Amino acid sequence: MRGRPTTRELSSTYKRMNVPDREENSALLQNGVGVQTTNPSWQRSLPHVLVSTITSFLYGYHLGVVNEPLESISLDLGFSGNTLAEGLVVSTCLAGAFVGSLFSGWIADGVGRCRAFQLSTLPMIIGASISATTKNLEGMLLGRFLVGTGMGLGPAVASLYVAEVSPSFVRGTYGSFIQIATCFGLMGALFIGIPAKEIVGWWRVCFWVSAVPAAILALAMVFCAESPHWLYKRGRYAEAEAEFEKLLGESYVKSAIGELSKLDRSDDVEAVKYSELFRGRHFKVVFIGSTLYAFQQLSGINAVFYFSSTVFKRVGMPSDLANICVGVANLSGSIVAMILMDKMGRKGLLLASFTGMAGAMGIQVTAAGSFLPGSAAMCLSVSGMLLFVLTFAVGAGPVPGLLLPEIFPSRIRAKAMAVCLSVHWAINFFVGLLFLRLLEVLGPQVLYSIFATFCLMAVVFVKRNVIETKGKSLQEIEITLLPQDVN
């Protein structure tokens, strides 16, 4: 006697009734039947994307929150003058981010993108509270580590979410919002930190403030659409259709589901294992993603963000003014990226960005030479650093977070992003920890030359390995990279 149908059988039945099979869908596409000739409204998906970028604002804020108040924090907590302790205050949150990013793929695939956003806010709120109330270095490091775990989870999920809910014709523009939100977070941290030198204990307020956007993100996600890609992969086809309708409009639901059905593999019922990412056909795209993030960090960009006050102080420029200039340069470059992302393309922006960053570091090397008078060296150093930030924000900053979810197949997307971001955070940690010490030991000329060399290596790597993805659906990109999946 046959019992009740299983969940898998019900899902298969639903799919047969509601989703066109591969042959039917392929024929429709070849004949032009059922293919939308106009783009869906970008206004439907925009609110969901904007809410998701709050996590990028928090990422930027926590990166910059110790920049201006670091001196006050070290005085109040008793480690003033200890460059290693100062480096730990900066980089401990990066160690936490490494841990958070390791689990981001498992969490995003297990509970969904929206719930993962909400989970990322908990350690951010708790960690910020501990940092704001601590009386010693140990408490500060614990709070920064907890905040970091949320930072590691949130941006990874944001990259996935924006790629999966955005219409293809504006996906690049929406991806740029992540970098712009990060810029606003950095600028917000720098502005809020300005009174720290004059008001005793103000640095504690800087940490308390970050709890507000974290709480807003947790609440707002209740009203946001879940990723239809994640729902479809979980066999929740009716819910995927409902979310597509919310994001694209009713007339685009069938074509969107049809695109997903081209790549559906009903026999892939087991969750992807991390070991699959390091062998076979998936290795190349994971290697490309990890290397891009490695070059992004080895360029030295976050050394600029973490220690711009210290570096500018050494060339005689007021740190307040310097930090404002860095924030404006970062935001300006991000706006340029937003305008060009869906016109110039991802690969072109990466090439232009890394080339410009190498040139900017060359200017820094020249400024550090002893043959220049003091005023000229200061102007050249500041110009080089601002140009470096500007060119970074045009491509090397926003592109990897958008490009990688595009080139990763849907089955491995979350876990592959987790691996690549783990590389990002690991290198970020060591740059933050060792930058000041290396600056003392090697000197600015040698250190900036090393950064410039990595930028040039990145140019060569992008030319040889990165494909262009602008204007293509995620399914089209997957078919291009992994044609054997659709046999």
Buried (B, 14 or more C-beta within 10 A) or exposed (E): EEEEEEEEEEBBEBBEEEBBEBEEBBEBBEEEEBEEEEEBEBEBBBEBBBBBBBBBBBBBBBBBBBBBBBBBBBEBBEBBEEBEBBBBBBBBBBBBBBBBBBBBBBBBBEEBBBBBBBBBBBBBBBBBBBBBEBEEBEBBBBBBBBBBBBBBBBBBBBBBBBBBBBBBBBBBBBBBBBBBBBBBBBBBBBBBBBBBBEEEEBBBBBBEBBBEBBEBBBEBBEEBBBBBBBBBBBBBBEBBBBBBBBBBBEEBBBBBBBBBBBBBEEEEEEEBEBEBBEEEEBEEBBBBBBBBBBBBBBBBBBBBBBBBBBBBBEBEBEBBEBBBBBBBBBBBBBBBBBEBBBEBBBBBBBBBBBBBBBBBBBBBBBBBEEEBEEEEBBBBBBBBBBBBBBBBBBBBBBBBBBBBBBBBBBBBBBBBBBBBBBBBBBBBBBBBBBBBEBBEEEEBBEBBBBBBBBBBBBBEBBEEBBBEBBEBBBBBBBBEBBEEBBE
